[in-house]
C-alpha cells in the first residue's frame, strides 16, 4: 500500500504537461488539487478539486494549503511555475526539492551563465546591461545575435538580429517580456548540434535521465529558433558524459542539488558544450512517459511521493547513471507546428494515438482556436512522443504521422509547417 495514500497534493499549473502528475497522484491514492489562472485547463479538468488562482499568488495559495490541510505542493514541468513553487513551499512549510538559491540561479540566464564561468562550464559568449553595452558587444563579436530576457520562457521575447538596425527593437521586445526587466545578448550559434540534458537527483545520487538532440524549425517558416522535435540519445552523448558531465556535476554539487530535476540546453561546439538555458525542472513535455515504458520507473510518481513526504524511497537504485541510453532504444518527440491562423478542422489524431510505438500525444489546440503569429511555443499544435529501436524505424513513424495528421484552416489549406521526418534523415547523415 502506498505510504502517501489519502494525502492531499496541490499541483501548480493546469497545462497538459501536468496531466501525468494528476494521473500519478491518483494511482497512489492521493487527493488532487490544481491551481491555475485559467478557468479550464487539461490537468484542472482531471483533478479532484480545482481553483482559478494565479500561481504567483503565494499568500492566497498558502492560505488554501492551510484551509484544505494540503500535505504537499508540486510543479515539475512548467517554466513559469518554478519560482512560485519554491516560494509557496517556503511560505506553507511544505517539502521542496530545491532551495531558494537554486531556483533563483537556475531560472535566470545571467546568474546561470556566471555560475558556469565560476566552475569552468562552457557557455555561449554573452553580454548584459544597457543598450550601449549590447551595442559594444555586437561590435566585438559580430552578427547574428540572439536577444532575450534573462527570465523568459518558451522562447518568448526572443529575437534574432542580423544587423545593428534591428537591435533596438529586439531589446525593447525582450524588455517587455522580462519580469525582472533585464536582458541578455548572445552570439548566435548556427550549424552545431543543439542539445538538452536532464539530471534527476534522488538522495544525492544523480542519473542522466535524458540527453537529446533538439531539432529546430525551418528558417523560411520563421521557426529556426524553436525546437520542433528531439531525438534521444543525442549524437554527442558519449562526448558529453566523458568531457562535460564531471564539470556540470561539480557545479551542481556546489549549490547543493540533492533531489529532483535539473535541465540545461546548449550547443556542441568543437570540443565543448556551450550552455545557454537552465531550469530547476524537467523540460516541458512527456518524455517521462517514454522513460517509464523503457525503465518501468514513473518519475511523476517519484516527484509526488517526495512532495508529500520530503524523502525518497530509493526507487531509482535499479536505474543506471546513464539511463538516457534507454536500453539502446531511441525516443523521439515530434512537435507538430502550425502556421498562424484559425483552425477549422483537425483529423488523424486517434489514428496516430493507436500506433504501437506512440507513448503519448499532447494537444494544445482544437478546432476553432487561433494560432498567433509569434515565433515561439505558441506555434506548437501537438507533442507526440514515441520510441523506436532504429533511426529507420523512427523516420518511418515520423512519415506516418505526417501522412495521417491534418490541421486545416478556413480556406481548406494545411496549417502544418516545418515537417520533422526529413530532420531525422539529416540527423542520420550527420552520424555517418
Secondary structure, 3 states (H helix, E strand, C coil): CCCCCCCEEEEECCCHHHHHHHHHHHHCCCEEEEEECCCCCHHHHHCCEEEECCCCCHHHHHHHHHHHCCCEEECCCCCCHHHHHHHHHHHHCCCCCCCHHHHHHCCCHHHHHHHHHHCCCCECCEEECCHHHHHHHHHHHCCCEEEEECCCCCCCCCEEECCHHHHHHHHHHHHHCCCCCCEEEEECCCCCEEEEEEEEEECCEEEEEEEEEEEECCHHHCCCCCEEEEEECCCCHHHHHHHHHHHHHHHHHHCCCCCEEEEEEEEEECCEEEEEEEECCCCCCCHHHHHHHHHCCCHHHHHHHHHHHCCCCCHHHHCCCCHHHHHHCEEEEEEEEECCEEEEEEECHHHHHCCCCEEEEEECCCCCCEECCCCCHHHEEEEEEEEECCHHHHHHHHHHHHHHCEEEECCCCECEECCCHHHHHHHHHHHC
